[in-house]
Amino acid sequence: MDLLRPYLLPLTHNLPHPLPTLGAHLLTPTCYNQLILNLDLSPQPPCLRLAISKLLGLGIITLSSIVKIPQILNLLSTRSAQGVSLLSYTLETGSYLVTLLYAGRRGYPFTAYGETALIAVQNLVVCVLVLLYGGKGIGAATGFVAGVVAMGMVVGDERWVDMRMLGWLQAGAGLVGVASKVPQIWVNWREGGTGVLSAFTVFTYLAGSLSRIFTTLQEVDDKLILYGFIAGFALNAVLAAQMVYYWRSSPATAEQGDAYSEKPKKEIAMGSSTGASTKGKGPSTRRRG
């Protein structure tokens, strides 16, 4: 860096107008001057860790805007909700809504929680599709959306829920958010597969929850949020392990399915080729063929 600094400093001191303002707001003026203007990567003050945390936070928010899109596309293409737990998505949506309102009212930086808003909206879409393709109908889907909106309006209003009560709700939301993974883990185990569950969504959640542990430690001194991310990472790891296990075992299952499917075809072929002899064996033989 010392060799490059004389060449890079003229660039960092002449950035286009919006960039210095945004950089100082994101990193704080002290860290912006140290890291960007002076290109000083020394550990004191801990600006480098803050910059890494901010970049991870922005990356998580950006990725969260599409994290559930593969799951939504899977549901739309198959028109089936097999393997997707409605209870899991409902619990997660509720916990994310409370966390979003809690962090916003506490004034935490958006980079520390912004993905919850984007994921909550996508979760809502997934829940609607699961209800529709699960045979519950448009009425159930409409009622579900109305319930979520009503919950947000009540929890977000200080006249109904003060900060003390919201803190208790956040503690409960952390537990609910962690528990929301359990129904999906159970469905995967019960069905012996992951159905139309999106691998991209599962592994992105795993990486995102791990990154959130780091960003929370750097930017937010709140044990409620930190413990929630730690527990969430543990259960996301279980989901990822299930995805890998059933993914690896699926070829063998497919081969067995092919073997079983070939047998009836051969029996049908034999029955058709010996039609004269089977004709006199009675109705039961004809029905089997």
C-alpha positions as CSV (number, residue, x, y, z in Angstrom):
1,M,0.0,0.0,0.0
2,D,2.9,2.4,0.7
3,L,4.1,2.0,-2.8
4,L,0.7,2.7,-4.3
5,R,-0.4,5.5,-1.9
6,P,1.3,8.4,-3.9
7,Y,-0.6,7.3,-7.0
8,L,-3.9,6.7,-5.3
9,L,-4.1,9.7,-3.0
10,P,-4.9,12.2,-5.9
11,L,-7.8,9.9,-6.8
12,T,-9.2,9.6,-3.3
13,H,-9.0,13.3,-2.7
14,N,-10.9,14.1,-5.9
15,L,-13.8,11.7,-5.8
16,P,-17.1,13.0,-7.4
17,H,-19.2,15.1,-5.0
18,P,-21.8,12.6,-3.8
19,L,-19.2,9.9,-2.9
20,P,-17.4,11.7,-0.1
21,T,-20.7,12.5,1.6
22,L,-22.0,9.0,1.3
23,G,-18.7,7.6,2.5
24,A,-18.5,9.8,5.6
25,H,-22.1,9.0,6.4
26,L,-21.5,5.2,6.0
27,L,-18.1,5.0,7.7
28,T,-18.3,8.0,10.0
29,P,-16.1,11.0,9.1
30,T,-13.1,9.8,11.1
31,C,-13.0,6.4,9.4
32,Y,-13.6,7.9,6.0
33,N,-10.7,10.2,6.4
34,Q,-8.5,7.3,7.6
35,L,-9.4,4.6,5.1
36,I,-10.3,6.6,2.0
37,L,-8.6,9.9,2.1
38,N,-5.3,8.8,3.8
39,L,-5.5,5.1,2.8
40,D,-4.4,4.1,6.3
41,L,-5.3,0.5,7.1
42,S,-3.9,0.5,10.7
43,P,-6.0,-1.3,13.2
44,Q,-6.5,1.7,15.5
45,P,-9.1,3.0,15.5
46,P,-10.9,-0.1,14.3
47,C,-12.1,1.4,11.1
48,L,-11.2,-1.5,8.9
49,R,-13.5,-3.9,10.8
50,L,-16.2,-1.3,10.6
51,A,-15.7,-0.9,6.8
52,I,-15.9,-4.7,6.4
53,S,-19.0,-4.8,8.5
54,K,-20.6,-2.1,6.4
55,L,-19.7,-3.9,3.1
56,L,-21.1,-7.2,4.4
57,G,-24.3,-5.4,5.5
58,L,-24.7,-3.8,2.1
59,G,-24.0,-7.2,0.4
60,I,-26.6,-8.9,2.6
61,I,-29.2,-6.3,1.8
62,T,-28.5,-6.5,-1.9
63,L,-28.6,-10.3,-1.9
64,S,-31.7,-10.4,0.2
65,S,-33.6,-8.6,-2.5
66,I,-33.5,-11.8,-4.6
67,V,-32.9,-14.5,-1.9
68,K,-36.5,-15.8,-2.1
69,I,-36.9,-15.3,-5.9
70,P,-35.7,-18.9,-6.7
71,Q,-38.2,-20.2,-4.2
72,I,-41.0,-18.1,-5.7
73,L,-40.1,-19.3,-9.2
74,N,-40.1,-22.9,-8.0
75,L,-43.6,-22.6,-6.7
76,L,-44.8,-20.8,-9.8
77,S,-43.2,-23.3,-12.2
78,T,-44.3,-26.5,-10.4
79,R,-47.6,-25.0,-9.2
80,S,-47.0,-27.2,-6.1
81,A,-46.2,-26.4,-2.5
82,Q,-44.7,-29.8,-1.7
83,G,-41.9,-29.7,0.8
84,V,-42.5,-26.0,1.7
85,S,-43.7,-25.5,5.3
86,L,-46.4,-22.7,5.5
87,L,-45.9,-22.6,9.3
88,S,-42.2,-22.1,8.9
89,Y,-42.7,-19.1,6.6
90,T,-45.5,-17.7,8.7
91,L,-43.4,-17.7,11.9
92,E,-40.4,-16.2,10.0
93,T,-42.5,-13.4,8.5
94,G,-43.9,-12.4,11.9
95,S,-40.5,-12.4,13.6
96,Y,-39.0,-10.4,10.7
97,L,-41.8,-7.8,10.9
98,V,-41.2,-7.3,14.7
99,T,-37.4,-7.1,14.2
100,L,-37.8,-4.6,11.4
101,L,-40.0,-2.3,13.6
102,Y,-37.8,-2.8,16.6
103,A,-34.6,-1.9,14.9
104,G,-36.1,1.0,13.1
105,R,-37.6,2.5,16.2
106,R,-34.3,2.1,18.0
107,G,-32.5,4.0,15.3
108,Y,-30.1,1.3,14.3
109,P,-28.2,1.8,11.0
110,F,-30.1,0.3,8.1
111,T,-27.1,-1.8,7.1
112,A,-27.6,-3.7,10.3
113,Y,-31.2,-4.9,9.6
114,G,-32.3,-3.7,6.2
115,E,-32.6,-7.2,4.7
116,T,-35.5,-8.0,7.1
117,A,-37.8,-5.7,5.1
118,L,-37.0,-7.2,1.8
119,I,-37.1,-10.8,3.0
120,A,-40.4,-10.2,4.8
121,V,-42.1,-9.0,1.5
122,Q,-40.8,-12.0,-0.4
123,N,-41.9,-14.3,2.5
124,L,-45.4,-12.8,2.1
125,V,-45.4,-13.8,-1.6
126,V,-44.2,-17.3,-0.8
127,C,-47.0,-17.7,1.9
128,V,-49.6,-16.6,-0.6
129,L,-48.5,-19.0,-3.2
130,V,-48.3,-21.9,-0.7
131,L,-51.9,-21.1,0.3
132,L,-53.1,-21.0,-3.3
133,Y,-51.3,-24.1,-4.5
134,G,-52.1,-25.9,-1.2
135,G,-55.8,-25.6,-2.0
136,K,-56.7,-23.0,0.6
137,G,-58.0,-20.5,-2.0
138,I,-57.8,-16.8,-2.6
139,G,-59.8,-16.0,0.5
140,A,-57.3,-17.5,2.8
141,A,-54.4,-15.8,1.0
142,T,-56.1,-12.4,1.2
143,G,-56.9,-12.9,4.9
144,F,-53.3,-13.8,5.5
145,V,-52.0,-10.6,3.9
146,A,-54.5,-8.5,5.8
147,G,-53.4,-10.1,9.1
148,V,-49.8,-9.3,8.5
149,V,-50.5,-5.7,7.5
150,A,-52.7,-5.2,10.6
151,M,-50.0,-6.7,12.8
152,G,-47.4,-4.2,11.4
153,M,-49.7,-1.2,11.9
154,V,-50.4,-2.2,15.5
155,V,-46.8,-3.0,16.5
156,G,-45.4,0.0,14.7
157,D,-47.7,2.5,16.5
158,E,-46.2,3.9,19.7
159,R,-49.7,4.5,21.1
160,W,-50.3,0.7,21.1
161,V,-46.8,-0.7,21.7
162,D,-44.2,1.3,23.6
163,M,-40.5,0.6,23.5
164,R,-40.5,-1.5,26.6
165,M,-43.2,-3.7,25.2
166,L,-41.5,-3.8,21.9
167,G,-38.3,-5.0,23.5
168,W,-40.3,-7.9,25.0
169,L,-41.8,-8.6,21.6
170,Q,-38.3,-8.6,20.0
171,A,-37.1,-11.1,22.5
172,G,-40.1,-13.3,21.6
173,A,-39.5,-12.6,17.9
174,G,-36.0,-13.9,18.2
175,L,-37.3,-17.2,19.6
176,V,-40.0,-17.4,17.0
177,G,-37.5,-16.7,14.2
178,V,-35.3,-19.5,15.4
179,A,-38.3,-21.8,15.9
180,S,-39.5,-21.0,12.4
181,K,-36.8,-23.3,11.0
182,V,-38.0,-26.3,13.0
183,P,-41.2,-27.0,11.0
184,Q,-39.2,-26.9,7.7
185,I,-36.5,-29.2,9.2
186,W,-39.3,-31.6,10.3
187,V,-41.1,-31.5,6.9
188,N,-37.8,-32.4,5.1
189,W,-37.2,-35.3,7.5
190,R,-40.7,-36.6,7.3
191,E,-40.9,-36.5,3.5
192,G,-37.3,-37.8,3.1
193,G,-36.5,-34.9,0.7
194,T,-36.6,-31.2,0.3
195,G,-39.4,-31.0,-2.4
196,V,-39.4,-27.7,-4.2
197,L,-37.3,-26.0,-1.5
198,S,-34.8,-23.7,-3.1
199,A,-31.1,-24.6,-2.5
200,F,-30.1,-21.1,-3.3
201,T,-32.4,-19.7,-0.6
202,V,-31.1,-22.2,2.0
203,F,-27.4,-21.6,1.4
204,T,-27.8,-17.8,1.1
205,Y,-29.6,-17.8,4.4
206,L,-26.7,-19.8,5.9
207,A,-24.1,-17.3,4.7
208,G,-26.2,-14.3,5.6
209,S,-26.8,-15.4,9.2
210,L,-23.1,-16.0,9.7
211,S,-22.3,-12.5,8.3
212,R,-25.0,-11.0,10.5
213,I,-23.3,-12.3,13.6
214,F,-20.2,-10.3,12.6
215,T,-22.0,-7.1,11.6
216,T,-24.1,-7.2,14.8
217,L,-20.9,-7.5,16.9
218,Q,-19.4,-4.5,15.1
219,E,-22.4,-2.1,14.8
220,V,-25.1,-3.0,17.3
221,D,-24.6,-3.6,21.0
222,D,-27.9,-5.6,21.4
223,K,-27.7,-9.1,22.8
224,L,-31.3,-9.9,21.8
225,I,-30.5,-9.5,18.1
226,L,-27.1,-11.2,18.4
227,Y,-28.4,-14.3,20.1
228,G,-31.1,-14.6,17.5
229,F,-28.6,-14.6,14.7
230,I,-26.4,-17.2,16.4
231,A,-29.3,-19.5,17.0
232,G,-30.6,-18.9,13.5
233,F,-27.2,-19.8,12.0
234,A,-27.2,-23.1,13.9
235,L,-30.6,-24.1,12.5
236,N,-29.8,-22.8,9.0
237,A,-26.8,-25.1,9.1
238,V,-29.1,-28.0,9.8
239,L,-31.3,-27.1,6.8
240,A,-28.2,-26.8,4.6
241,A,-27.0,-30.2,5.8
242,Q,-30.4,-31.7,4.9
243,M,-30.2,-30.1,1.5
244,V,-26.8,-31.6,0.9
245,Y,-27.8,-35.0,2.3
246,Y,-31.0,-35.4,0.3
247,W,-29.4,-33.8,-2.8
248,R,-26.7,-36.5,-2.7
249,S,-29.1,-39.3,-2.1
250,S,-31.6,-38.2,-4.8
251,P,-29.8,-40.0,-7.7
252,A,-30.1,-43.4,-6.0
253,T,-33.7,-42.7,-5.3
254,A,-34.3,-41.7,-8.9
255,E,-32.6,-44.9,-10.2
256,Q,-34.8,-47.0,-7.9
257,G,-37.8,-45.1,-9.2
258,D,-36.8,-45.8,-12.8
259,A,-36.3,-49.5,-12.0
260,Y,-39.8,-49.7,-10.5
261,S,-41.3,-47.8,-13.4
262,E,-39.7,-50.2,-15.9
263,K,-41.3,-53.3,-14.4
264,P,-44.9,-52.4,-15.2
265,K,-43.9,-51.4,-18.7
266,K,-42.4,-54.8,-19.3
267,E,-45.5,-56.5,-17.9
268,I,-47.7,-54.4,-20.1
269,A,-45.6,-55.3,-23.1
270,M,-45.8,-59.0,-22.3
271,G,-49.5,-58.9,-21.8
272,S,-50.0,-57.2,-25.1
273,S,-47.8,-59.7,-27.0
274,T,-49.7,-62.7,-25.5
275,G,-53.1,-61.2,-25.8
276,A,-54.6,-64.5,-27.2
277,S,-53.6,-66.5,-24.2
278,T,-54.5,-63.9,-21.5
279,K,-57.9,-63.3,-23.0
280,G,-59.3,-66.5,-21.4
281,K,-57.9,-66.0,-18.0
282,G,-60.8,-63.9,-16.7
283,P,-61.5,-60.2,-15.8
284,S,-58.8,-60.0,-13.0
285,T,-56.0,-60.6,-15.5
286,R,-57.3,-58.0,-17.9
287,R,-57.6,-55.4,-15.2
288,R,-54.0,-56.0,-14.0
289,G,-52.7,-55.7,-17.6
